[in-house]
Amino acid sequence: MAIYQFRLNLLPRKGVINEFGFIPNKLNINLQERNNHYYLEEDNLLETTDFFIDALTIKFWNYVEILPAEIIYYINKLFPRKPLESKSRYYYWKHYKRTINTAIDHDTSLILNKENGKIKELHFRADLREDGLEFLNKFIEISKKYDCLLMDIQGNLVIPEQKEVYKLVQLSNSYKFLTNPEEFLNSLSNDNKILNDD
């Protein structure tokens, strides 16, 4: 993921409420364990006793009756081309456009559950360099249409309202880098010094 891209996962509100009984402000995400779990699952190496669970492994989409084809239709409208990859259960869209001063890079991934054909995961990455954040705003609208919440890579969960999403943007490393690259890189260097001192 490029530093200027801001990632959000769509989670159906009904699925979150069914899972937790309410809508929490933050969900647990363990990116390292998630990657390990994902690759083990893809290679069919998970045992039935594997109990790793975080916000990205919970099957929130199983609680809703949303047709993947319908969401795919609306996502297709955001991209000039059909998905780059369109396997039986994985869809990936990418749009890269050059402007006078920069290149804008957006993408979206949708994974279907191989057991029931429902959505397993849906996320997008919006390029924060885009004037007016048009792509981000269109995904906010898709989230509203399907009554989804939006979750950033830290697990922060918000309703699909521009004001709430923009608060998450301002907390992101992408935004920090774009507004002050030197300060952001220095903060990474300082974090690394603290880790190395232990």
C-alpha positions in Angstrom: 0.0 0.0 0.0 1.4 3.4 -1.0 1.8 5.9 1.8 -0.6 8.3 0.2 -3.4 5.8 0.0 -6.0 5.6 2.8 -7.6 2.2 3.4 -11.1 1.6 4.7 -13.0 -1.7 5.1 -16.8 -1.7 4.7 -18.5 -3.7 7.4 -22.3 -4.1 7.4 -23.9 -2.4 10.4 -26.2 -5.3 11.0 -23.3 -7.8 11.1 -21.4 -5.6 13.7 -24.5 -5.3 15.9 -25.2 -9.1 15.6 -21.6 -9.9 16.6 -21.2 -7.4 19.5 -24.7 -6.3 20.4 -23.7 -2.7 19.8 -21.4 -0.6 17.6 -18.0 -0.2 19.3 -15.8 2.8 18.5 -12.8 0.4 17.8 -12.3 -3.2 16.8 -9.2 -5.3 17.5 -6.9 -5.8 14.5 -3.7 -7.8 14.7 -2.1 -7.3 11.3 0.8 -9.8 11.8 -1.4 -12.6 13.0 -4.0 -11.7 10.3 -1.4 -12.2 7.5 -0.3 -15.5 9.0 -3.9 -16.6 9.2 -4.7 -15.5 5.7 -1.9 -17.4 4.1 -2.5 -20.6 6.1 -6.2 -20.4 5.1 -5.3 -19.9 1.4 -3.1 -23.0 1.6 -5.7 -25.0 3.4 -3.3 -25.4 6.4 -5.6 -24.2 9.1 -6.7 -26.7 11.7 -10.3 -26.7 13.0 -8.9 -25.6 16.4 -7.4 -22.4 15.0 -9.1 -19.7 17.0 -7.4 -16.6 15.7 -10.1 -13.9 15.5 -9.8 -10.2 14.9 -12.1 -7.6 13.2 -10.9 -8.8 9.8 -11.7 -12.5 10.3 -15.2 -12.1 11.7 -17.8 -12.9 9.1 -19.9 -9.8 9.4 -21.3 -10.1 5.9 -23.0 -13.5 6.8 -25.6 -11.6 8.7 -26.9 -9.6 5.7 -28.6 -10.5 2.5 -26.7 -8.3 0.1 -26.0 -9.6 -3.4 -22.3 -9.3 -4.3 -23.3 -8.7 -7.9 -25.1 -5.6 -6.9 -22.2 -4.0 -5.0 -19.8 -5.1 -7.9 -22.1 -3.2 -10.3 -21.7 0.0 -8.2 -17.9 -0.5 -7.8 -17.6 -1.0 -11.5 -19.1 2.5 -12.1 -16.2 4.0 -10.1 -13.5 2.5 -12.4 -13.0 3.1 -16.1 -12.3 -0.6 -16.6 -13.7 -3.9 -15.3 -11.8 -5.6 -12.5 -8.2 -6.4 -13.2 -8.6 -9.7 -11.6 -11.9 -11.4 -11.6 -11.6 -15.0 -10.3 -14.5 -16.9 -8.9 -14.2 -15.4 -5.5 -11.8 -12.4 -5.8 -12.2 -9.1 -7.5 -9.6 -6.3 -7.8 -10.1 -2.9 -9.4 -7.3 -0.3 -10.0 -7.5 3.2 -11.4 -4.3 5.1 -12.0 -4.6 8.5 -13.7 -2.1 11.2 -14.3 -2.8 14.8 -13.6 -0.6 17.8 -14.3 1.2 17.6 -10.9 0.9 14.0 -9.8 -0.6 10.6 -10.5 -3.7 9.4 -8.6 -4.0 5.8 -7.6 -7.2 4.2 -6.2 -8.0 0.5 -5.8 -10.7 -1.8 -4.4 -10.7 -5.5 -3.4 -13.7 -7.7 -2.8 -13.4 -11.3 -1.6 -16.2 -13.8 -1.6 -16.7 -16.5 1.0 -16.1 -19.8 -0.8 -18.6 -21.6 1.3 -21.7 -19.4 0.8 -20.9 -16.9 -2.0 -21.4 -13.9 0.3 -18.9 -11.1 0.7 -16.1 -12.0 3.0 -14.1 -8.8 2.8 -14.5 -5.5 1.0 -12.0 -2.7 1.2 -10.8 0.3 -0.8 -7.8 2.5 -0.8 -8.3 6.1 -1.8 -5.5 8.4 -2.9 -5.5 11.4 -0.6 -3.7 13.5 -3.2 -6.9 13.6 -5.3 -8.5 17.1 -5.5 -11.9 17.0 -3.6 -11.3 13.4 -2.6 -14.0 12.3 -5.1 -13.3 8.6 -4.9 -13.3 8.5 -1.1 -16.6 10.4 -1.1 -18.2 8.0 -3.6 -17.3 5.1 -1.4 -18.8 6.8 1.5 -22.0 6.9 -0.5 -21.8 3.2 -1.4 -21.3 2.5 2.3 -24.5 4.5 3.1 -26.4 2.8 0.4 -25.7 -0.7 1.9 -25.8 0.4 5.5 -22.2 -0.2 6.2 -19.7 1.2 8.7 -16.2 2.1 7.7 -13.1 0.8 9.6 -9.5 2.0 9.1 -6.4 -0.2 9.5 -6.2 0.7 13.2 -9.7 -0.7 13.8 -11.4 2.6 14.3 -15.0 2.3 13.3 -17.2 5.2 12.0 -20.5 5.8 10.3 -20.3 6.7 6.6 -20.5 10.4 7.1 -17.9 12.7 5.4 -17.2 14.5 8.7 -16.5 11.2 10.6 -14.4 9.7 7.8 -12.3 12.9 7.4 -11.5 12.7 11.1 -10.0 9.2 10.5 -8.1 10.5 7.5 -6.5 13.2 9.7 -5.3 10.5 12.1 -3.8 8.3 9.4 -0.1 8.0 8.5 -1.1 8.8 4.9 -2.4 12.2 5.9 0.5 12.9 8.3 3.0 12.0 5.5 1.2 14.2 2.9 1.0 17.2 5.2 4.5 17.0 6.6 6.7 14.3 5.2 9.8 15.3 7.1 8.1 15.3 10.5 6.4 12.0 9.7 9.7 10.3 8.7 11.4 11.7 11.8 8.7 10.3 14.0 9.3 6.9 12.4 13.0 7.3 13.1 12.3 8.2 16.7 9.9 5.2 17.1 12.7 3.0 15.8 15.2 4.4 18.2 12.8 3.7 21.1 12.4 0.1 19.9 16.1 -0.4 19.5 16.9 0.9 23.0 14.9 -1.8 24.7 
